[in-house]
Amino acid sequence: MNNGLFEFIKKSPTAYHAVSNAAAMLEEAGAVRLSEKDEWKIEKGKKYFVTRNSSSVIAFSVPEGDAAGFMISAAHSDSPAFKIKPGGMIKDKRFVRLSTEKYGGMLCAPWFDRPLSVAGRVVVKTDDGVECRLVDLVRPVALIPSVAIHMNRSANENASYNPAVDMIPLVCEGERFSLDDETAKAAGVNKEDIVAADLFVYVPEHGVEWNGLISAPRLDDLQCAFASLRAFISAEPCGAVSVMGIFDNEEVGSSTKQGAASTFLEDTLKRISLSLGKSGTDHLRALASSMMVSCDNAHSVHPNHPEYADRGCDPVVNGGVVVKYNANQKYTTDAVSAALFSLICEKAGVPTQRYANRADIPGGSTLGSIANTKVSVNTVDVGLAQLAMHSCFETAGAADTEYLVRALEEFFRSSVKDAGDGKYLLN
């Protein structure tokens, strides 16, 4: 399982690559690619998927019988990184550097002194317009050098980093590298044909398994994205339409045309209902008997700093799927969604844990509450416990990926019906 995860991460240095790889996995499993610009003709018993902006994907599987509602999983394709600005290069008398800015909230220190590569997409001219092409330089081409302790004696004392000064990647000395040339070569085009680009600096290091743990770049949230894919592909729905979404831009608030705050999920669910001959009222009734699992990794108790964890809500790596709670609804879990999900995990033989922030330490938010503003269904926020979240190299439990796959397989095989008066039927 983890070797498959490592390979997926290796081939997914950016959200564009992650969605391209997800699409390849779905097509290999027999799913039919759809386009938002076309009319959809959906048949029962088949799997389908659609992408938006090449960085978000929604797949769905229609059961043979009648579908009462939707069973939805959501994860995200992006991770904190450095995005390369237009122009790309900074040249002075001696050094060539990449002109970058931070994407998302990252731990800066782990980025120092690591070999880095560049990947993303370029938009190239064609005879009748433009087209997008993925690029990945694969090999190390840059590095962010630390300042020696001899020059900065306070380097280990409450360090802070200026992204416009300290975090600029060094490429080379002199004229040994051209970003335009390298990306054009990777795209298989002349550099004059590249009109624009979305390029990121990333860590090309391969994932490793060690002593019951796994470490890799971009575990948040490609670990959940990979597990969602595996579960969706292997599980056959029965009483509901299975829906798996992987959305871009979660790390910067999701408020983009392809993010969880967009209309992508809402549009897709409506089109599924319409293609199955349902009326607008039928669609709203289906949503009332639907459920979403928002999958985004969680914080494990830190071995050196257990004081940051909340007593009683302190998950650990290899402890199973983490259910996340927050009174202010940064996580959208409530008693109903937590109870339904716990029964699903119990049926799948998957252990669960609880996470809540310490009351004096505010945490981040996830896809769940954001997506719920567009598609209002019972939603539970879950994840897998990990260390060093938002580092460029993160650590999690070796057993946990399989736990989430098994839990989501059971979820996709289930259906939820709102029976009224606070009663919900789980089949």
URTAUR-V977435 format. One record per helix or strand. SS is the DSSP state (hx for helix, st for strand). FROM is the first residue (numbers start at 1). TO is the last residue. If there is no record, write none. Layout:
# URTAUR-V977435
ss = <SS | SS>
from = <FROM | FROM>
to = <TO | TO>
This chain:
# URTAUR-V977435
ss = <hx | hx | st | st | st | st | st | st | hx | st | st | st | st | st | hx | hx | st | st | st | hx | st | hx | hx | hx | st | st | hx | st | st | st | hx | st | hx | st | st | hx | st | st>
from = <2 | 15 | 32 | 47 | 56 | 70 | 81 | 95 | 109 | 112 | 116 | 129 | 142 | 170 | 179 | 191 | 194 | 208 | 213 | 219 | 241 | 250 | 264 | 280 | 291 | 298 | 306 | 309 | 313 | 321 | 335 | 352 | 367 | 378 | 394 | 400 | 416 | 423>
to = <10 | 28 | 34 | 52 | 61 | 76 | 91 | 103 | 111 | 112 | 126 | 136 | 144 | 173 | 187 | 193 | 203 | 210 | 216 | 234 | 247 | 252 | 275 | 288 | 295 | 299 | 308 | 310 | 313 | 325 | 348 | 357 | 372 | 387 | 397 | 412 | 420 | 426>
